[in-house]
Amino acid sequence: MAKNKKNTKFLTKSIHTGNRIDETGAAVTPLHLTSTFRQPSFSSSEQFVYSRTGGPTIDALEENFAMLEDAKFSFAFASGMAAMSAIFLMFKPGDHVLISQNVYGGVFRLVTKVLNDNGVDFDFIDTTNLNIIKDSIRNNTKLIHLETPSNPLLEIADISSVSKLCKPKNILVSVDNTFMSPCGQKPLNLGADIVMHSTTKYIGGHSDILSGALMVNDKSSAEKITLIQNTAGALPSPFDAWLLLRSVKTLSLRVERHFSNAMIIANWLKNHKKVTRVIYPGLKDHPQHAIAKKQQKNPEGKSVFGGIISFELNSAVNVNKFAKKLNFITLAESLGGVKTLISCPYSMTHASVPKKEKEKLGITKNLLRLSVGIEDVEDLISELDLAINH
Ligand SMILES: Cc1ncc(COP(=O)(O)O)c(C=O)c1O
């Protein structure tokens, strides 16, 4: 395609970037299912050599991914956790890493069960509090990893203030942007160094692909990630890359509906007699509502608050009976797909977090996480109401 003009809008770019038309004239990027590529001679190669290093479908996807986050470089991975692992592999024994305390349970497991003996020191801290971050920084701190909004308590870290604090100290800031998607938050533009996505979620959008992504501007981080991505072998399959290129074309439209449905449902839950707590950054009583309003913007510059709501049912409601009454709303892990999903973080996504830690964080047995889909919002509300009043 023709080079993007500077003023081309996000919606147009998300459809056309990486949409390469080959000599057949096919209107959609072709899918190249091959593990290896013919070389012209024993001593020379062309653009692609072997599919673990890259191929035409992955390359097209990475061009699109870079555009999504206004990044110079982007990397596709086989899962969000593979992308997360690549970030941590950038550091060496003796380095110190700070992580949001209320992080996705899989990241907690990666750090405490897999990487704990590898010589990098990790500390989980409250990244909503700048003073706690300041006090936790050591001489050997090399990275602060923020999950904002966090999973499942939707705590917000101030990306630009944390980045301003870290830049003079040469500490990298990485942001898990899975919950907002690039249509709701652009961490690199707020000063962060690395953006991570579980593209399994909003970017894939249909609960049918497992994949991840990293986006960076800095050449030296890009070189490290290139080596890790190629060497550790965690690229997605070309088929998943092709599906992602398809998904991304409707990302803006889907996300707009996810977010507007979530705002309506959060306000409805707030007024429900049997709901004791509603956590949604769009509600004025959310402790970091003002930061969310400032940093979470859609491509038109309007504040947006995400498609995830966590809410707690009062003790009179039996959560298992509640779950049995659900019909369209599916009880399942994951989020960000067109279908509404509900989960109980205590026993599902955060099962690996020790009981004491969960209690400290406020992840109770009656706390449910709703990933609001793009169904008709009235149907979702009437189903929730029926289930709560079972
Ligand atoms: C915020 C967040 N980050 C990372 C991940 C891990 O992504 P994946 O399941 O694609 O490996 C998840 C998965 O639920 C998540 O919710």
PDBQT file of the ligand as one rigid body, heavy atoms in Angstrom, charges set to zero:
ROOT
HETATM    1  C1  LIG A 401      -3.445  -8.451  31.981  1.00  0.00    +0.000 C 
HETATM    2  C2  LIG A 401      -2.947  -9.748  31.420  1.00  0.00    +0.000 A 
HETATM    3  N1  LIG A 401      -1.662  -9.844  31.036  1.00  0.00    +0.000 NA
HETATM    4  C3  LIG A 401      -1.150 -10.977  30.530  1.00  0.00    +0.000 A 
HETATM    5  C4  LIG A 401      -1.938 -12.103  30.368  1.00  0.00    +0.000 A 
HETATM    6  C5  LIG A 401      -1.344 -13.363  29.794  1.00  0.00    +0.000 C 
HETATM    7  O1  LIG A 401      -1.729 -13.492  28.449  1.00  0.00    +0.000 OA
HETATM    8  P1  LIG A 401      -1.876 -14.899  27.688  1.00  0.00    +0.000 P 
HETATM    9  O2  LIG A 401      -2.985 -15.642  28.353  1.00  0.00    +0.000 OA
HETATM   10  O3  LIG A 401      -2.160 -14.488  26.273  1.00  0.00    +0.000 OA
HETATM   11  O4  LIG A 401      -0.579 -15.605  27.817  1.00  0.00    +0.000 OA
HETATM   12  C6  LIG A 401      -3.279 -12.057  30.746  1.00  0.00    +0.000 A 
HETATM   13  C7  LIG A 401      -4.123 -13.248  30.609  1.00  0.00    +0.000 C 
HETATM   14  O5  LIG A 401      -5.254 -13.298  31.077  1.00  0.00    +0.000 OA
HETATM   15  C8  LIG A 401      -3.798 -10.845  31.280  1.00  0.00    +0.000 A 
HETATM   16  O6  LIG A 401      -5.082 -10.731  31.676  1.00  0.00    +0.000 OA
ENDROOT
TORSDOF 0
